[in-house]
């Protein structure tokens, strides 16, 4: 495509590649990739955070990168709490700031309040936030703290991460209640985060909670793209210039595809329809760089280098 304004960007999240109850195999995204010029995976692309799934996750992540390379499609990977070192990118702003994308794990200090390791994660988050360098902007500080919290869960388990399943939730009703309360509050938490860190955004795209929705709060359109793992059904966001559409993800011939009609469609931003450069927010040098966590993302390094959105 000849200009950025004519490009078609696809935003997905929570693929959890390598996990047996999730997307599992990258080739299932081949049709979606072939229909766009850029793919943004908004956190938890692969289950790099869990020893049991890491090998297959790394393999599928490499295959996803190769699919995009062969199709000449740009791949941007935003880090989530299950792949915290997949990239230094933790948020993206598109269309001159009118569209803001972040995984959403940093919205709550416990990251996943339903996890049995929520207390450890919250302690790590608050400790990291309190130790943030003076003058560090609040978004970078909170995103870096969320990364430390994600690693704390991994370390608490020894070599893995907590995986929510129907059984694990059913036998512990208090965790189900924590998840339901989090789902209820998540749109408002998203709006609060965006008002602090992306005040010019009228469209905010998140993931993390695994509960898909499209809603509008105080004039801001919020989309949660759900997940390919328990318990949500995934959505995708398609951005063409300033035109934005949210679609369900369907399956046909064992390949993912967009629903024929969007759930919602709207125009982001006002005035000049030109798409400005994409600004990335990275945790950068202030993020924790524990050597023991780097190996979680060995397969991601070549892709992450190409996905860096900083100009």
C-alpha positions as a printed NumPy array, in Angstrom:
array([[  0.   ,   0.   ,   0.   ],
       [  1.297,   3.414,  -0.943],
       [  0.808,   5.431,   2.241],
       [  0.246,   4.899,   5.921],
       [ -3.274,   6.295,   5.625],
       [ -4.215,   3.485,   3.216],
       [ -2.849,   0.717,   5.403],
       [ -5.045,  -1.831,   7.133],
       [ -4.001,  -2.545,  10.697],
       [ -5.286,  -5.555,  12.617],
       [ -5.198,  -5.508,  16.434],
       [ -5.416,  -8.798,  18.348],
       [ -4.523,  -9.805,  21.883],
       [ -4.144, -12.757,  24.223],
       [ -3.283, -15.401,  21.635],
       [ -1.411, -17.38 ,  24.322],
       [  0.38 , -19.343,  21.618],
       [  1.635, -22.694,  22.846],
       [ -1.095, -23.103,  25.421],
       [ -3.281, -26.097,  24.723],
       [ -6.604, -24.348,  25.42 ],
       [ -5.812, -21.242,  23.354],
       [ -4.905, -20.389,  19.747],
       [ -2.257, -23.164,  19.864],
       [ -0.979, -22.842,  16.28 ],
       [  0.111, -19.712,  14.42 ],
       [ -0.958, -20.951,  10.998],
       [ -4.574, -20.426,  12.031],
       [ -3.946, -16.684,  11.679],
       [ -2.761, -16.956,   8.054],
       [ -6.016, -15.666,   6.544],
       [ -6.201, -12.708,   8.927],
       [ -2.568, -11.807,   8.238],
       [ -3.067, -11.972,   4.471],
       [ -5.848,  -9.375,   4.681],
       [ -3.861,  -6.599,   6.352],
       [ -0.607,  -4.673,   6.105],
       [  0.167,  -4.538,   9.82 ],
       [ -0.597,  -6.777,  12.791],
       [ -0.423,  -5.535,  16.375],
       [ -0.593,  -8.22 ,  19.057],
       [ -1.573,  -6.361,  22.2  ],
       [  0.039,  -8.51 ,  24.871],
       [  0.197, -12.208,  25.765],
       [  1.046, -13.282,  22.233],
       [  2.67 , -16.44 ,  23.53 ],
       [  2.77 , -18.427,  26.756],
       [  6.417, -17.558,  27.389],
       [  5.687, -17.148,  31.086],
       [  5.066, -20.834,  31.806],
       [  7.638, -23.621,  31.769],
       [  5.163, -26.257,  30.577],
       [  4.247, -24.307,  27.436],
       [  7.385, -22.256,  26.77 ],
       [  9.019, -24.477,  24.133],
       [  5.897, -24.716,  21.974],
       [  5.169, -21.022,  22.593],
       [  8.604, -20.022,  21.298],
       [  8.172, -22.231,  18.241],
       [  4.729, -20.831,  17.431],
       [  5.928, -17.277,  17.951],
       [  8.674, -17.814,  15.404],
       [  6.098, -19.23 ,  13.   ],
       [  3.884, -16.188,  13.51 ],
       [  6.802, -13.934,  12.7  ],
       [  7.594, -15.97 ,   9.591],
       [  3.957, -15.8  ,   8.443],
       [  4.105, -12.024,   8.644],
       [  7.507, -11.86 ,   6.956],
       [  6.345, -13.976,   4.019],
       [  3.219, -11.85 ,   3.597],
       [  5.251,  -8.616,   3.923],
       [  3.109,  -7.667,   6.903],
       [  4.564,  -5.622,   9.735],
       [  4.314,  -7.33 ,  13.13 ],
       [  4.277,  -5.263,  16.325],
       [  4.367,  -7.079,  19.652],
       [  3.231,  -5.26 ,  22.785],
       [  4.362,  -6.939,  26.003],
       [  1.785,  -8.411,  28.361],
       [  2.013, -10.144,  31.712],
       [  2.544, -13.614,  30.191],
       [  5.295, -12.405,  27.827],
       [  6.737,  -9.429,  29.728],
       [ 10.024,  -9.329,  27.8  ],
       [  8.726, -10.082,  24.325],
       [  9.264,  -6.411,  23.48 ],
       [ 10.105,  -3.138,  25.182],
       [  6.817,  -1.771,  23.835],
       [  4.04 ,  -1.547,  26.418],
       [  1.679,   0.879,  24.681],
       [  1.119,   2.419,  21.264],
       [ -0.595,   5.608,  20.152],
       [ -1.884,   5.823,  16.589],
       [ -3.603,   8.504,  14.513],
       [ -1.919,  11.379,  16.284],
       [ -2.911,  10.02 ,  19.679],
       [ -6.618,   9.469,  19.016],
       [ -6.141,   5.67 ,  19.238],
       [ -4.335,   4.234,  22.259],
       [ -3.425,   0.553,  22.666],
       [ -2.094,  -1.205,  25.767],
       [ -2.501,  -4.687,  27.216],
       [ -4.191,  -3.563,  30.439],
       [ -2.33 ,  -5.601,  33.036],
       [ -0.977,  -2.434,  34.658],
       [ -4.436,  -1.075,  35.493],
       [ -4.595,  -2.957,  38.82 ],
       [ -1.62 ,  -3.323,  41.199],
       [ -2.369,  -7.036,  41.662],
       [ -2.331,  -7.532,  37.855],
       [ -4.757, -10.489,  38.097],
       [ -6.675, -10.235,  41.403],
       [ -8.149, -13.73 ,  40.918],
       [ -4.688, -15.344,  40.868],
       [ -3.534, -17.185,  44.013],
       [ -0.365, -15.101,  43.635],
       [ -2.166, -11.741,  43.494],
       [ -0.678, -10.624,  46.82 ],
       [  2.88 , -11.333,  45.621],
       [  2.245,  -9.457,  42.411],
       [  0.753,  -6.466,  44.187],
       [  3.704,  -6.318,  46.587],
       [  6.169,  -6.39 ,  43.67 ],
       [  4.165,  -3.735,  41.815],
       [  4.054,  -1.327,  44.74 ],
       [  7.724,  -1.923,  45.583],
       [  8.791,  -1.207,  41.994],
       [  6.576,   1.855,  41.772],
       [  7.989,   3.259,  45.015],
       [ 11.533,   2.711,  43.685],
       [ 10.891,   4.449,  40.354],
       [ 13.523,   7.086,  39.492],
       [ 12.583,  10.657,  40.255],
       [ 11.227,  12.373,  37.185],
       [ 10.145,   9.185,  35.433],
       [  6.789,   9.788,  33.796],
       [  3.897,   8.004,  35.555],
       [  2.907,   5.75 ,  32.636],
       [  6.428,   4.381,  32.204],
       [  6.715,   3.848,  35.964],
       [  3.437,   1.945,  36.201],
       [  4.148,  -0.175,  33.135],
       [  7.585,  -1.097,  34.483],
       [  6.032,  -1.948,  37.861],
       [  3.522,  -4.227,  36.13 ],
       [  6.376,  -6.012,  34.402],
       [  8.084,  -6.628,  37.742],
       [  4.787,  -7.898,  39.153],
       [  4.405, -10.369,  36.287],
       [  7.894, -11.692,  36.945],
       [  7.063, -11.994,  40.653],
       [  4.266, -14.425,  39.828],
       [  6.616, -16.451,  37.667],
       [  9.198, -16.569,  40.453],
       [  6.607, -17.456,  43.091],
       [  5.655, -20.52 ,  41.072],
       [  9.292, -21.473,  40.638],
       [  9.126, -21.755,  36.868],
       [  5.699, -20.98 ,  35.493],
       [  2.555, -18.905,  35.786],
       [ -0.929, -19.455,  37.095],
       [ -3.392, -20.6  ,  34.417],
       [ -7.104, -20.026,  35.006],
       [ -9.35 , -22.905,  33.971],
       [-13.028, -23.729,  34.493],
       [-12.021, -26.214,  37.204],
       [ -9.631, -23.893,  39.07 ],
       [-12.276, -21.17 ,  39.203],
       [-15.205, -23.485,  40.033],
       [-13.502, -25.055,  43.058],
       [-12.481, -21.663,  44.455],
       [-15.54 , -19.409,  44.34 ],
       [-13.701, -16.443,  45.87 ],
       [-11.478, -16.348,  42.78 ],
       [-14.519, -16.381,  40.539],
       [-15.941, -13.466,  42.515],
       [-12.636, -11.597,  42.209],
       [-12.664, -12.13 ,  38.439],
       [-16.279, -11.012,  38.109],
       [-15.585,  -7.889,  40.148],
       [-12.549,  -7.17 ,  37.982],
       [-14.63 ,  -7.598,  34.812],
       [-17.231,  -5.204,  36.21 ],
       [-14.65 ,  -2.539,  37.015],
       [-12.417,  -3.029,  33.979],
       [-14.061,  -0.509,  31.606],
       [-13.869,   2.205,  34.268],
       [-10.249,   1.285,  35.077],
       [ -9.447,   1.53 ,  31.371],
       [-11.016,   4.979,  31.138],
       [ -9.166,   6.143,  34.259],
       [ -5.825,   4.943,  32.841],
       [ -6.457,   6.567,  29.466],
       [ -7.541,   9.87 ,  31.008],
       [ -4.227,   9.987,  32.892],
       [ -1.861,   8.679,  30.218],
       [ -3.598,   9.16 ,  26.857],
       [ -5.96 ,  12.106,  27.328],
       [ -6.298,  12.817,  23.609],
       [ -7.483,   9.277,  22.817],
       [-11.105,   8.735,  21.823],
       [-10.489,   5.034,  21.13 ],
       [ -8.765,   2.727,  23.637],
       [ -7.963,  -0.898,  22.789],
       [ -7.08 ,  -3.338,  25.573],
       [ -6.966,  -7.055,  26.358],
       [ -5.798,  -8.953,  29.463],
       [ -9.13 ,  -9.662,  31.191],
       [-10.182, -12.249,  28.543],
       [-13.677, -10.714,  28.484],
       [-14.491,  -9.139,  25.105],
       [-16.591,  -6.001,  24.92 ],
       [-17.182,  -2.79 ,  23.011],
       [-18.479,   0.11 ,  25.074],
       [-18.417,   3.908,  25.293],
       [-17.666,   5.804,  28.501],
       [-17.636,   9.602,  28.629],
       [-17.222,   9.759,  24.856],
       [-14.329,   7.275,  24.727],
       [-14.859,   4.059,  22.75 ],
       [-13.258,   1.158,  24.63 ],
       [-12.665,  -2.245,  23.046],
       [-11.441,  -5.337,  24.831],
       [-10.354,  -7.873,  22.223],
       [-10.936, -10.833,  24.531],
       [ -8.771, -13.932,  24.299],
       [ -8.202, -17.228,  22.541],
       [ -8.137, -18.96 ,  25.93 ],
       [-10.606, -19.477,  28.787],
       [-13.126, -17.935,  29.167],
       [-13.527, -15.355,  26.413],
       [-14.364, -15.249,  22.743],
       [-11.871, -13.152,  20.761],
       [-12.516,  -9.923,  18.9  ],
       [-10.295,  -8.066,  16.448],
       [-10.027,  -4.371,  15.714],
       [ -9.408,  -3.227,  12.138],
       [ -8.019,   0.278,  11.586],
       [ -8.001,   1.836,   8.125],
       [ -6.943,   5.476,   8.231],
       [ -9.162,   6.835,  10.992],
       [-11.933,   4.321,  10.384],
       [-12.139,   1.71 ,  13.144],
       [-14.212,  -1.484,  13.269],
       [-14.55 ,  -4.207,  15.907],
       [-15.223,  -7.715,  14.582],
       [-15.848, -11.091,  16.134],
       [-13.328, -13.769,  15.22 ],
       [-14.904, -16.766,  13.53 ],
       [-13.393, -20.06 ,  12.407],
       [-13.637, -21.424,   8.865],
       [-11.692, -24.395,   7.54 ],
       [ -9.627, -24.34 ,  10.748],
       [ -8.49 , -20.767,  10.066],
       [ -9.491, -17.643,  11.965],
       [-11.387, -15.005,  10.023],
       [-13.23 , -11.744,  10.673],
       [-16.981, -11.846,  11.082],
       [-18.82 , -10.754,   7.947],
       [-20.26 ,  -7.686,   9.685],
       [-18.565,  -5.647,  12.418],
       [-19.991,  -5.382,  15.903],
       [-19.328,  -1.652,  15.746],
       [-17.752,   0.87 ,  13.41 ],
       [-16.664,   4.447,  14.102],
       [-14.274,   7.233,  13.104],
       [-11.462,   8.119,  15.476],
       [-10.141,  11.653,  15.743],
       [-11.313,  14.855,  14.119],
       [-10.139,  17.207,  11.412],
       [ -7.382,  16.117,   9.038],
       [ -7.789,  12.439,   8.129],
       [ -4.038,  12.018,   7.712],
       [ -2.62 ,   9.317,   9.955],
       [  0.269,  10.689,  11.976],
       [  3.308,   8.667,  12.982],
       [  2.753,   5.922,  15.523],
       [  4.225,   6.719,  18.926],
       [  5.335,   3.886,  21.144],
       [  5.672,   3.866,  24.895],
       [  8.435,   1.561,  26.039],
       [  9.548,   0.656,  29.505],
       [ 13.084,   1.076,  28.201],
       [ 16.134,   1.232,  30.402],
       [ 14.039,   1.682,  33.54 ],
       [ 12.507,  -1.779,  33.242],
       [ 13.881,  -4.658,  35.266],
       [ 16.424,  -6.731,  33.314],
       [ 16.801,  -9.816,  35.455],
       [ 18.883, -12.335,  33.442],
       [ 16.746, -15.222,  34.714],
       [ 13.672, -13.823,  32.956],
       [ 15.314, -13.067,  29.61 ],
       [ 15.345, -16.717,  28.582],
       [ 11.534, -16.711,  28.65 ],
       [ 11.601, -14.686,  25.471],
       [ 14.618, -15.928,  23.547],
       [ 12.522, -16.67 ,  20.459],
       [ 10.963, -13.238,  20.548],
       [ 14.138, -11.219,  20.172],
       [ 14.37 , -11.049,  16.342],
       [ 10.68 , -10.192,  16.035],
       [ 10.782,  -7.673,  18.863],
       [ 13.627,  -5.809,  17.192],
       [ 11.565,  -5.388,  14.056],
       [  8.422,  -4.502,  15.951],
       [  9.852,  -1.483,  17.759],
       [  7.634,   1.426,  16.849],
       [  9.826,   4.3  ,  18.065],
       [ 10.886,   6.667,  15.308]])
